[in-house]
């Protein structure tokens, strides 16, 4: 079902204006609406361009986004990603909704709406993906990130730890765990997770920087405690 002119809400117009500012030219018509997308045409092409390139070849995207209907590329992606590629448009929707929450949302209720909706999209594919699906650690990490963003960091631990179990040298979940434990004041666990990540991914600047900052803050706290 398409989006009629009369159904475009003030929020939709606001999000569209912000997208124009972020993504470039304002010549294309903006028709973004809040809520679950019934049709990929509800998205502005510039919003789609912020997603991984494979998204335009997934279901519902590929028939509606210019350049997406490429049978050879679709077959190639099925060969690389297996049958789970059939569901991957849900991950792309989840990424899109996360972008709306993080980049575009102007109030907490809109932000949380999109973050929660994105988690549902991530869960859809998590529930259907086999353990060896190459993107599963990434999707689990994105779910953990959004759970932390809506104040449910304790619920993020399981998907983040599962991501590490599936791919121990994938560094982003270590960073998320380090950030979470640091945010609740458990610097010991924060350091342990970051050190585990650095040991397996020594070139991950995101981990190295966090660990250096954490060690610096701990050192400063110790020096302050020793002052008479």
N, C-alpha and C positions, 0 to 999 in steps of 0.2 A: 504494500500500500504506500503510495507516495505521500509527500507532505504538501498540502495545499497552502496557498498564501495566507489564508485566514487562520491556519493552525500554528503559524510561526509565533512563538511567545516572545515577550521582551527579553527573557533569558537567552533564547536562541539568537536573537539579533545581537545581544551583547557579546556572546561567545564568538559570533561570526566576526564582529568588529575587531575583537582581540586577535583572532586568527589572522586577519588581514595585516594587522600591525606586526605580528610575529613572522608570518610566512611570506610576505611580499605584496605583490600587486593586488589591488582591490577590484579588478575588472570583472572577476567571476562572481556569479551570484552565490551568496552564502545561504545555506538552508540546513543548519544544524539544530536539532531539537533535543530536549532533555528526554531521558527515558530510554528504554530498550530499543535498539534500531530494528525496524522491520524491513528496511531496505538500505543497501549500501549507498544508494543515491542520496540519502539524508546527510551524507558526509561531503564536505568540501574536498576537492582533490588535493589541496595542500595539506589537509589533515591526514589523508592517506599517505602522502609523501613522507611523513614523519615516521612511518612504520618500517619494519624490515622489508626488504625488496620482495621476499617470497610471498608476502601477504597478498599482493595483487594477483597471485596465481591460485589463491585458495578459493573455496566455494563462496559464492555470492559476491566476492570481490572480482573474480576473473571475468565475469560476464558483464560487469558494469563499469569497470575501470579500464581506461584506454591502455592497451598494451598487455592486459592481463590474460586475454584469451589466446594462449599460446600452447597448443597441444603438446609440442615437443618438450617445452619447459615443464608443463604439468606432469608429463610422464617421467621426466627426469627427477622431479621432486618426490613423486611417489616412489621411485626407485631408491632415492637416498633416505627418505624419511619413513617409508613403509605405509601401511594402511592408516596410521594415525594422522597422516597428512589430510585425510578426508575431514577431520575435525578441526584443523588448525586455524580456521577462520575465527573460532571462538577465542583463541589466544590473541589474534590480531585485534578483535573487538576489545579484549581486556586491556591490551596495550593502549588502544585509542582512548578508552575511558580513563585509564590512569593518566594519560597526557592531559585530558580535559581537567581532571582533578588537580594535578600538580601545576599545570601551566595556566589554565584558563579560569578556574573557579574563583569567584570573588567573595564567597562566604563559606562558612564551615559546613552548612547543610548541603550545599551543592557539591562541595569537595567530598564529603563523606558518602553522598549518594553515589557518585561515580566510582569511588574506591571500593565500596561494598559490591556494586554491580560488577566491577572488574574481577573481584575475587570469585564471584559466581562463574564468570567466564573461564577463569583459570581452573576452577574446580571441575568444570565440564570436561575439559581435556585431560586433566590429571586423573580423573576417574576412568578414562578410557585408554590411556596410554600404557603400553607395557613398560616394565622396569628398564629396558634397554633403549627406550626412545631417547634419541640424542638431545632433544630439547627439554626433556623433563627436569633436569636440575635447574635450568634457567627459569622454567615456568614455576617451579616450587619456590625459587628465590623471589620471583616477582610477587607471588602470593604472600610470602613472609614480609616483604617490604610494605605491602599495602595493609596487612594486619597491624604492623607497627605504626603505620601512619594514622590508623583510626583508633589508636590507643589500646590495641590488643597484642602487645609485644609478647606476652607469655604464650599466646596461641601461635605465634610465629616460629617458636622454637622447633616444633616438630617438623614442619615443612623444610626449614633451613637445615636442620640436622639430616633429614632424609636426602636433601640435595647433596650434602657433603658425602654421605654414605654411597650415593650413586656415582659421584665423580669427585673423588678426594682432592684433585688438583684444580678444581674450579673455584676460584677465589672469592667471588661476590658473596656467597652465604657466610663465609668467615667474617667479612667486613660487616655484614648486617648483625651477626651475633655479637661482634665486638662493640658495635654502636649501641645495641640494646643493653648489654650488661654495663657499659659505661653510663648509659642514661639512668640506670637504677642504682648507680653507685657501687656496683660490684666490679671493681677494677681488676681484681685477681682473675676472675673468669674472663673478663674482656681481654686481658693480656694473654691468657692461655689460648683462647680461640685465635687471636691474631697471630700468635707465635706458631700455632699449628698450621695456619694458612701460609705464612711466610716460609715455613720449612718446606712446604710442597710447591709453592709458587713464589720463589724468591724474587722474581722480576715484576710482581704485581705491585705497582706503585701505590695503588689505593690501600693495600694492606701495610706496606712499609711506612707510608706517611702516618697512618693511624697509630701504628705501633710506636713510632718515634714520638708522636704527640702525647700518647698515653704515658710512655716512660718519662717524658719531660714533666707532665703534670704530677705524676707520682713523686718524682724527684723533688719538685718544688714543694709538694706537701710535706715530705719528710724533712726538708731543710727548715720549713716553717715551724714544724713541730719541735725541732731541736733548739729553737731560739729560747733564751731565758725569759 
